[in-house]
Every structure is written in C-alpha cells, then in structure tokens.
C-alpha cells in the first residue's frame, strides 16, 4: 500500500481578499505576494515608493514580481492523511452517477424505477418483467434521476406511486441521443445490454429532457430499497417484504459469500482480505477500502 500522507506547498496564481487582488508565485515552499488592489494598494505604495501603478499589469521578476511594501514571503503547507477513491461504477457497485455522466461498460449503478404499489409488491417478490415495447424497445426502464422515476406510472394516481431503488449491472452500454437513431429499437440485437438516453439530448420522445435507461435482461436489475412511498405504512410494508425476500435469496445462495468486516465488500471464494494498520492513526484498515480519513488530531 502506498503511503499518501503528505505535506506539500501550494502555489496560487491569484487570490482576493476584501476587494484587493493578490498574485502568488514561488518555489521551494516560498511565494511572493504582491497586492494590486486599487485604493488599498495606492495608499500603501505612496508610503513605500512602489514602482507599480494601481491596476497596472503584473511585471514578473524571476519567480516573483516587482518589489512593494505589500510583498512578503510566505509558506503555505497542508497536511493530509488518508484517501478517497472516486469511482465511476466500473469497480465499486452502487455508484450514483450524475445525470449527464457517461456510464462505463460493466459498471454497477444505482438507479430508480417508478411504479404502483401493487406492481412494487410483485417486482420485489418475483423480479422485473421485460416490457413488450417502448421508446427504446423491449427491456426494463429506469433512470438514475429520481425526479424522472417520480412521474411513473404515467397518468396514474400520485397516491399510488412508489419509487424503487435499484442496483443495475449495465453490461455493454449504447448511447441513444437522437430521434430515429439507427439502433433506437435494435441495440439489444447488436450486443448491447443497456440503452442510455443522456439528459437534454433533444429527443422529442423524451419531452422532460431527463436521463433514461433501458436494460434488456431483467436479471441485471435488483431492488435494494424503497426510495419513496406515499405513506409511511406502505414504505414499511414494502421494506419488510424486501428484507424477507433478501434473506431467502441469501439462504438459498449457499456458502462462500463472506463479506470483509472492514471494507464491507464480498470476498472471493471466502478468502479474507489483507489488513494493515494505518501509518498515521494506527487504525486497522482493509487494503481495498475506498475511503479512509485519520481521526487522530495532528
């Protein structure tokens, strides 16, 4: 594991403070600050004999600027211990992408599906069923934008709507971003598992302009939570049903799917992950942990 605890110098090009602009440039941990802020700079320069006129362009001298009463050497250091992995879904499951962010092939993403209460019960107990058609052809329709899912089912009673939270294995993804796209209805026959419509792409068939996805194989979609329900009672009922089904699935899946207690990720064939102590705070961590910040004070 590479140590990422660092102490480093920051070199800024421009900063402002109370209406005055300051330019910083330097090396070896030192920066020269030259003020160039209108009246404040003018008043200071009258006392110090600065050769720069207020508002004049910067004059470089080596790694600094022309000298002035406002100039002084500074050292700016930032101490950092820990790390955070920002993933686009290709490695860690359940990533919620921004609506316009391109999905990666074989990624596992969080998405949402709007449906009725009765259909939600059927989906949780029996899984999704492939639709017979739609703007992208056959498949299961969903969106990573919860606002999009909140509008479904269309023309239904708003009090009978539920939003399911999903984990989706997108497989190979095809971008569909225009009406009458040559693969709009046939992408699944060309080796693609998911069709992706990015937001605000101008398609007349998506008047809302919100992001949408269609997954051909329902087995690639799993319900993992209840994102929204009209009443607390309905949400509680559906969550209990989901918990019951999840326990049954785990019970029938057999052994060998142990989870690392530190990183919470499944181990391969039950083999434990390698653990180490953090070099800074001493906390036990898994080498596959995606996020760790030292709790001890410097």
C-alpha positions in Angstrom: 0.0 0.0 0.0 1.4 3.4 -1.0 1.5 6.0 1.7 -0.5 9.0 0.8 0.1 11.2 3.9 1.7 14.4 2.5 2.9 17.8 3.5 3.1 20.0 0.4 3.3 23.6 -0.7 0.6 25.3 -2.6 1.4 27.9 -5.3 -1.5 30.1 -6.2 -1.7 32.4 -9.2 -4.4 34.7 -7.9 -6.5 35.3 -4.8 -8.6 38.1 -3.5 -9.2 39.5 0.0 -11.6 42.3 0.9 -11.7 43.7 -2.6 -7.9 43.5 -3.2 -6.3 41.1 -5.6 -3.1 39.3 -4.7 -0.8 37.3 -7.0 1.2 34.5 -5.6 4.1 32.8 -7.4 7.1 30.9 -5.9 9.0 27.8 -5.4 10.7 25.7 -2.7 7.9 26.4 -0.3 8.0 30.2 -0.7 5.7 32.6 -2.5 5.9 36.3 -3.2 2.7 38.2 -2.6 2.2 41.5 -4.4 -1.0 43.4 -3.7 -2.8 45.1 -6.6 -6.0 46.3 -5.1 -6.9 49.8 -6.2 -7.1 52.3 -3.2 -5.5 50.0 -0.7 -2.6 49.4 -3.0 -2.3 53.0 -3.9 -2.2 54.1 -0.3 0.5 51.6 0.6 2.6 52.5 -2.5 2.6 56.2 -1.6 4.4 55.3 1.6 6.8 52.7 0.2 7.6 54.1 -3.2 6.3 51.1 -5.2 7.1 51.3 -8.9 3.8 49.8 -9.9 0.8 51.9 -10.8 -2.5 50.7 -9.4 -4.3 48.5 -11.9 -1.1 48.1 -13.9 -0.3 44.7 -15.4 1.8 42.2 -13.5 5.6 42.5 -14.0 7.5 39.3 -13.5 10.9 39.4 -12.0 12.2 35.8 -11.8 9.8 33.9 -9.7 8.4 37.0 -8.1 7.1 40.4 -9.0 8.4 44.0 -8.7 9.0 44.7 -5.0 6.5 46.6 -3.0 5.6 47.3 0.6 2.8 44.7 0.3 5.2 42.0 -0.7 6.3 39.4 1.7 7.5 35.8 1.7 5.0 33.2 2.9 4.9 29.4 3.2 1.7 27.6 2.8 1.5 23.9 3.9 -1.4 21.5 4.0 -1.2 18.2 6.0 -3.2 15.3 4.5 -3.6 11.8 5.9 -6.0 9.3 4.2 -7.6 8.8 0.9 -10.9 8.6 -1.0 -11.4 6.7 -4.2 -13.9 8.4 -6.6 -15.2 5.7 -8.9 -17.4 5.8 -12.0 -19.0 2.4 -11.2 -16.5 0.2 -13.1 -15.0 -1.1 -9.8 -17.3 -0.4 -6.9 -21.0 -1.3 -7.0 -23.9 1.1 -6.4 -22.3 4.3 -7.7 -24.9 7.0 -8.3 -23.8 8.9 -11.4 -24.7 12.5 -12.2 -27.5 12.5 -14.9 -25.1 13.5 -17.7 -22.1 11.4 -16.6 -21.3 8.6 -19.1 -21.7 5.1 -17.7 -18.9 2.7 -18.0 -19.3 -0.7 -19.5 -19.8 -3.4 -16.9 -20.5 -0.8 -14.2 -22.9 -1.4 -11.4 -25.0 1.7 -10.7 -27.8 3.0 -8.5 -31.0 3.8 -10.4 -34.7 4.3 -9.7 -37.9 2.9 -11.0 -41.4 4.4 -10.5 -44.3 2.0 -10.3 -47.6 1.4 -8.5 -47.9 -0.1 -5.0 -49.3 -3.4 -6.4 -46.6 -3.7 -9.0 -43.9 -2.9 -6.4 -45.0 -5.9 -4.4 -44.9 -8.1 -7.5 -41.4 -6.8 -8.5 -40.0 -7.3 -5.1 -41.2 -10.9 -4.8 -40.9 -12.0 -8.4 -38.4 -9.7 -10.0 -38.8 -7.4 -13.0 -40.6 -8.5 -16.2 -39.4 -7.3 -19.6 -41.7 -4.7 -21.2 -43.1 -5.6 -24.6 -42.1 -2.2 -26.1 -41.3 1.5 -25.5 -39.2 4.3 -26.9 -36.1 2.0 -26.7 -37.9 -1.3 -27.4 -38.0 -4.2 -25.1 -36.5 -4.1 -21.6 -36.8 -2.7 -18.1 -37.0 1.1 -18.0 -35.4 3.2 -15.2 -33.5 6.3 -14.5 -30.6 7.5 -12.3 -32.7 10.7 -11.8 -35.2 10.2 -9.1 -37.3 13.1 -10.5 -37.8 11.1 -13.6 -38.9 8.0 -11.7 -41.4 10.1 -9.7 -43.5 10.6 -12.7 -44.4 7.0 -13.2 -46.6 5.2 -13.8 -47.9 7.9 -16.2 -51.4 9.1 -15.8 -51.8 7.3 -12.5 -53.0 8.4 -9.1 -50.0 10.1 -7.4 -51.0 8.5 -4.1 -50.4 5.1 -5.8 -46.8 5.7 -6.8 -43.7 4.1 -5.3 -40.0 4.7 -6.3 -37.8 1.6 -6.0 -34.0 1.9 -5.6 -32.1 -0.4 -7.9 -28.7 -1.9 -8.4 -28.1 -2.3 -12.1 -25.4 -4.2 -13.9 -25.4 -2.3 -17.2 -23.0 -4.5 -19.1 -22.3 -3.0 -22.6 -24.0 0.4 -23.0 -25.2 2.1 -26.2 -25.9 5.8 -26.2 -29.1 6.8 -27.9 -29.2 10.6 -28.2 -31.4 11.3 -31.3 -34.8 10.5 -32.6 -34.8 7.8 -35.3 -31.4 6.6 -34.1 -30.4 3.6 -36.2 -30.2 1.4 -33.1 -33.0 3.0 -31.1 -35.0 -0.2 -31.1 -32.4 -2.8 -32.1 -29.5 -2.1 -29.8 -30.1 -5.3 -27.9 -29.6 -7.3 -31.1 -26.1 -5.8 -31.6 -24.5 -7.0 -28.5 -25.6 -4.2 -26.1 -27.1 -4.8 -22.7 -28.3 -1.3 -21.9 -29.5 1.7 -23.9 -28.7 5.1 -22.3 -30.5 8.4 -23.2 -28.5 11.3 -21.8 -30.4 14.3 -20.4 -31.3 17.3 -22.6 -30.3 15.5 -25.8 -33.2 16.9 -27.8 -35.2 13.7 -28.4 -38.9 14.5 -28.9 -39.8 11.2 -27.4 -38.3 12.5 -24.1 -40.0 15.8 -23.6 -38.9 16.1 -20.0 -35.2 16.1 -21.0 -34.4 13.8 -18.1 -32.0 10.9 -18.3 -33.4 7.4 -19.0 -32.1 3.8 -19.3 -33.4 0.6 -20.7 -31.9 -2.7 -19.6 -32.8 -5.7 -21.8 -32.3 -8.5 -19.3 -34.4 -8.1 -16.1 -31.8 -10.3 -14.3 -29.4 -7.4 -14.4 -31.7 -5.3 -12.2 -32.1 -5.8 -8.5 -34.3 -4.0 -6.0 -32.3 -2.9 -3.0 -34.5 -0.3 -1.3 -37.6 1.8 -1.2 -36.6 5.3 -2.3 -40.0 6.9 -1.8 -43.6 5.9 -0.9 -46.7 7.9 -0.4 -47.2 6.8 3.2 -45.0 5.5 6.0 -47.2 2.4 6.3 -46.6 1.5 2.6 -42.9 2.1 2.8 -42.6 0.0 6.0 -44.6 -2.9 4.3 -42.5 -2.9 1.2 -39.3 -2.7 3.1 -40.3 -5.6 5.3 -41.2 -7.6 2.2 -37.8 -6.7 0.6 -35.9 -7.8 3.7 -37.8 -11.1 3.8 -37.0 -11.8 0.1 -33.4 -10.8 0.5 -32.9 -13.2 3.4 -34.5 -16.0 1.4 -32.1 -15.3 -1.5 -29.1 -15.3 0.7 -30.2 -18.5 2.4 -30.5 -20.3 -1.0 -27.3 -18.9 -2.4 -25.1 -21.3 -0.4 -21.9 -20.5 1.4 -18.7 -18.8 0.2 -20.0 -15.2 0.0 -18.4 -13.8 3.1 -18.1 -10.1 3.5 -15.0 -8.3 4.7 -15.9 -6.6 8.1 -13.7 -3.6 7.3 -14.4 -2.7 3.6 -17.9 -4.3 3.5 -17.1 -5.9 0.1 -17.6 -9.5 -0.7 -14.5 -11.7 -0.6 -13.7 -14.0 -3.5 -14.4 -17.6 -2.6 -14.3 -16.6 1.1 -10.6 -15.6 1.0 -10.1 -12.9 3.7 -8.8 -9.5 2.5 -5.4 -8.3 3.6 -5.5 -5.9 6.5 -2.9 -3.3 7.7 -2.6 -0.6 10.2 -2.8 3.0 9.0 0.7 4.5 9.2 -0.8 7.7 10.7 -3.6 6.9 13.1 -2.9 3.1 13.7 -6.5 2.1 12.7 -6.9 -1.4 11.2 -7.9 -1.0 7.6 -8.5 -3.3 4.6 -6.3 -2.6 1.6 -9.4 -2.5 -0.6 -11.1 0.2 1.5 -12.2 3.0 -0.8 -12.3 5.8 1.8 -10.3 6.5 5.0 -9.6 9.6 6.9 -7.4 9.6 10.1 -9.4 10.5 13.2 -6.4 11.4 15.4 -5.5 15.1 15.7 -2.2 16.1 14.2 
